[in-house]
Amino acid sequence: MDERAVARGAAFQQAAAAAGVRSPRNVPTSGGGLVGHLPAALGGSGVRLYDWQEGPAARPDEAGTPERLGELLARLHGLALAAPDPPDPWYETVEEVDWDRLAGTAAARQPWQEQLAASLPGLRRLASLVTPSDPDDRIMCHLDVQCSNVVVTDRGWVLLDWDDTGAGCADRELAMALLRWFTAGGVDGAAIGRTMAAYRAAGGTAVPEPDRSFAMQAASCVNFVAAQARLALDDTYAEHHADAEERLMNVLTALPDVATFDEVVRFAAGGGRFGGRR
């Protein structure tokens, strides 16, 4: 762990808390830092500790979820904190991937490789959407506002997983959140509209655009598939193969496409004027 980056992320978390975004408390080490280190005999890795948050994960279909999500994102983006470091390449670029090698030969493919082979046109289309962000648009972002990172507690929503906070663009984080929360069973235009209405009411100003706003989602999706496919084929990590294969099947069977992006933009632009699920 980069302890300076951790400290900057913690400062962003504290600023968000002051703006009303609840999060787990960072538990400091005995020396007052935020990163502890395991003994060398246990690998020497850096570790962080947060206090425990009790409750279920937020659900997109729960009453009030769109409004709470819109308000949360508006509060994060309203901080508009300058990002001191460049974005993580995971969200900005797609490296060269030998997809045919990862998919294997047709006669010897595992089930996940069959799905990967069928998904190659979609993955290549997603990769073509990846572009670097404009440095003038970058602010500190959470970068992983998804359902599993929001716990519903008796005090309200608590946003988890601040480990990857860093440079991003508000429109890209907004677009990613709308995709992750409201497109699993088809594009839920009504929920997207209510989220955008709450986002605007709380001061959010980002506007999802079809030509650039989905680049972060596309990059992270393609990079995730490539990383998990390599892991599934690496005998050094055989104990992780089953998990990697399950993740691959989950992602590959629900790849976003350009038509979905266009629908999300249309409903977001409507800001509540359109309804229904398409």
Secondary structure, DSSP 8 states (H G I E B T S, - for coil): --HHHHHHHHHHHHHHHHTT-----B---TTS-S-EE--GGGT--EE--B----S-B--TTSTTHHHHHHHHHHHHHHH----SS---GGGT------HHHHH--GGG--HHHHHHHHHHHHHHHHHHT-----GGGEEEE-S---GGGEEEETTEEEE---TT-EEEEHHHHHHHHHHHHH-TTS-BHHHHHHHHHHHHHTT------TTTTTHHHHHHHHHHHHHHHHHHH-GGGGGGHHHHHHHHHHHHTT---HHHHHHHHHHHHHTTSS-SB-
